[in-house]
Amino acid sequence: MSILVTGASAGFGASISRTLVQAGYQVIGAARRLTKLEQLSQELGESFLPLQMDVTDKQSVDKALASLSREWAQIDLLVNNAGLALGMETAQEANFADWETMIQTNILGLTYVTHQILPQMVARNAGYIINLGSTAGSWPYKGGNVYGASKAFVRQFSLNLRTDLAGTRIRVTNIAPGLCGETEFSNIRFRGDDTQAAAVYDKTCYLKPEDIANTVLWLYQTPAHMNVNHIEIMPVSQTFAGLSVARDLA
Ligand SMILES: NC(=O)c1ccc[n+]([C@@H]2O[C@H](COP(=O)([O-])OP(=O)(O)OC[C@H]3O[C@@H](n4cnc5c(N)ncnc54)[C@H](OP(=O)(O)O)[C@@H]3O)[C@@H](O)[C@H]2O)c1
């Protein structure tokens, strides 16, 4: 039995892969950047299999999964982690191509992979799907428009999977992290502006990828009769802001 982690070339996915291999599991790490995956493979050894895959391209997903040998092809845990945010402009100022990429990656990509893997889990009546949502899927913030909406999709899709899988032993969890540093997330969001990316975490005690990786390991090792539907995790330093009210609008 294997574990498939998408977005394994960086951030959470690399950390999740590392933690799961160290815990004794056999992990397939998927992403577009094969060299990054191969570096991880050198570190983790034979229990880690690099798999080049672009989740936005259905053919790429299908081809990559079809290439798995019998030894690797049975997936007991799917971690749908590949995802991204692009830009923080308001909806009225946003670049539509960024919206398309976020929808293609966070929504379509996640569904391509899930739709491919789900039948084998149902056939075995066993398996676990962990989706990486975000606090942005529940809590609106300025500039979060399509990114937050894509993560709301992930949260609701996770719950709807639970409903469709009623009567099976397959488990589904949506993990919704808040502010988490030491990943490429903000560097990608701000298109390589590393100063702007670093400012997001300045003087904050953010979550670390290992916190998310340890959560994945804990979830996977919970008793088989137990399903955590949704788990929201923030650093202590992050909390809620009030509703905003515009003055003098009338
Ligand atoms: N960091 C945070 O604060 C935070 C908070 C809440 C939720 N999240 C979510 O957690 C997940 C991981 O985020 P992260 O912080 O670890 O980001 P990251 O460091 O930027 O890693 C993102 C991963 O996704 C992969 N990816 C992106 N587009 C892909 C594509 N088209 N096909 C295949 N893989 C693709 C990237 O690999 P390649 O570029 O090599 O393809 C990379 O491995 C995302 O879904 C993100 O939305 C992050």
The ligand as an SDF file (V2000), in Angstrom:
LIG
                    3D

 48 52  0  0  0  0  0  0  0  0999 V2000
    1.3810   27.9920    3.3860 N   0  0  0  0  0  0  0  0  0  0  0  0
    0.2180   28.3870    3.8620 C   0  0  0  0  0  0  0  0  0  0  0  0
    0.1460   29.3770    4.6180 O   0  0  0  0  0  0  0  0  0  0  0  0
   -1.0410   27.6480    3.5180 C   0  0  0  0  0  0  0  0  0  0  0  0
   -2.1470   27.8700    4.3370 C   0  0  0  0  0  0  0  0  0  0  0  0
   -3.3280   27.1900    4.0540 C   0  0  0  0  0  0  0  0  0  0  0  0
   -3.3900   26.3020    3.0130 C   0  0  0  0  0  0  0  0  0  0  0  0
   -2.2930   26.1010    2.2250 N   0  0  0  0  0  0  0  0  0  0  0  0
   -2.4530   25.1350    1.1250 C   0  0  0  0  0  0  0  0  0  0  0  0
   -1.5640   24.0740    1.3580 O   0  0  0  0  0  0  0  0  0  0  0  0
   -1.1350   23.5280    0.1150 C   0  0  0  0  0  0  0  0  0  0  0  0
    0.3790   23.5090    0.0540 C   0  0  0  0  0  0  0  0  0  0  0  0
    0.8400   24.8300    0.2160 O   0  0  0  0  0  0  0  0  0  0  0  0
    2.3660   25.1760    0.5270 P   0  0  0  0  0  0  0  0  0  0  0  0
    2.3550   26.2950    1.4880 O   0  0  0  0  0  0  0  0  0  0  0  0
    3.1220   23.9600    0.8500 O   0  0  0  0  0  0  0  0  0  0  0  0
    2.7920   25.7820   -0.8980 O   0  0  0  0  0  0  0  0  0  0  0  0
    4.1440   25.6070   -1.7570 P   0  0  0  0  0  0  0  0  0  0  0  0
    5.3400   25.5600   -0.8730 O   0  0  0  0  0  0  0  0  0  0  0  0
    4.0590   26.6550   -2.8030 O   0  0  0  0  0  0  0  0  0  0  0  0
    3.9550   24.1630   -2.4390 O   0  0  0  0  0  0  0  0  0  0  0  0
    2.9500   23.9580   -3.3850 C   0  0  0  0  0  0  0  0  0  0  0  0
    3.1490   22.6230   -4.0380 C   0  0  0  0  0  0  0  0  0  0  0  0
    2.0990   22.4440   -5.0040 O   0  0  0  0  0  0  0  0  0  0  0  0
    2.6790   22.0020   -6.2130 C   0  0  0  0  0  0  0  0  0  0  0  0
    1.8860   22.4110   -7.3700 N   0  0  0  0  0  0  0  0  0  0  0  0
    1.4770   23.6540   -7.7050 C   0  0  0  0  0  0  0  0  0  0  0  0
    0.8380   23.6240   -8.8800 N   0  0  0  0  0  0  0  0  0  0  0  0
    0.8600   22.3320   -9.3080 C   0  0  0  0  0  0  0  0  0  0  0  0
    0.4180   21.6690  -10.4700 C   0  0  0  0  0  0  0  0  0  0  0  0
   -0.2230   22.3210  -11.4500 N   0  0  0  0  0  0  0  0  0  0  0  0
    0.6050   20.3270  -10.5630 N   0  0  0  0  0  0  0  0  0  0  0  0
    1.2470   19.6560   -9.5910 C   0  0  0  0  0  0  0  0  0  0  0  0
    1.7070   20.2260   -8.4670 N   0  0  0  0  0  0  0  0  0  0  0  0
    1.5310   21.5560   -8.3390 C   0  0  0  0  0  0  0  0  0  0  0  0
    4.0780   22.6300   -6.2440 C   0  0  0  0  0  0  0  0  0  0  0  0
    4.9440   21.8160   -7.0410 O   0  0  0  0  0  0  0  0  0  0  0  0
    5.4890   22.1730   -8.5110 P   0  0  0  0  0  0  0  0  0  0  0  0
    5.6030   23.6650   -8.6090 O   0  0  0  0  0  0  0  0  0  0  0  0
    6.8000   21.4520   -8.5660 O   0  0  0  0  0  0  0  0  0  0  0  0
    4.4800   21.5810   -9.4340 O   0  0  0  0  0  0  0  0  0  0  0  0
    4.4720   22.5150   -4.7810 C   0  0  0  0  0  0  0  0  0  0  0  0
    5.0360   21.2550   -4.5240 O   0  0  0  0  0  0  0  0  0  0  0  0
   -1.7940   24.3670   -0.9740 C   0  0  0  0  0  0  0  0  0  0  0  0
   -2.9780   23.7190   -1.3990 O   0  0  0  0  0  0  0  0  0  0  0  0
   -2.1230   25.6630   -0.2480 C   0  0  0  0  0  0  0  0  0  0  0  0
   -3.2050   26.3300   -0.8460 O   0  0  0  0  0  0  0  0  0  0  0  0
   -1.1170   26.7420    2.4560 C   0  0  0  0  0  0  0  0  0  0  0  0
  1  2  1  0
  2  3  2  0
  2  4  1  0
  4  5  1  0
  4 48  2  0
  5  6  2  0
  6  7  1  0
  7  8  2  0
  8  9  1  0
  8 48  1  0
  9 10  1  0
  9 46  1  0
 10 11  1  0
 11 12  1  0
 11 44  1  0
 12 13  1  0
 13 14  1  0
 14 15  2  0
 14 16  1  0
 14 17  1  0
 17 18  1  0
 18 19  2  0
 18 20  1  0
 18 21  1  0
 21 22  1  0
 22 23  1  0
 23 24  1  0
 23 42  1  0
 24 25  1  0
 25 26  1  0
 25 36  1  0
 26 27  1  0
 26 35  1  0
 27 28  2  0
 28 29  1  0
 29 30  1  0
 29 35  2  0
 30 31  1  0
 30 32  2  0
 32 33  1  0
 33 34  2  0
 34 35  1  0
 36 37  1  0
 36 42  1  0
 37 38  1  0
 38 39  2  0
 38 40  1  0
 38 41  1  0
 42 43  1  0
 44 45  1  0
 44 46  1  0
 46 47  1  0
M  CHG  2   8   1  16  -1
M  END
$$$$
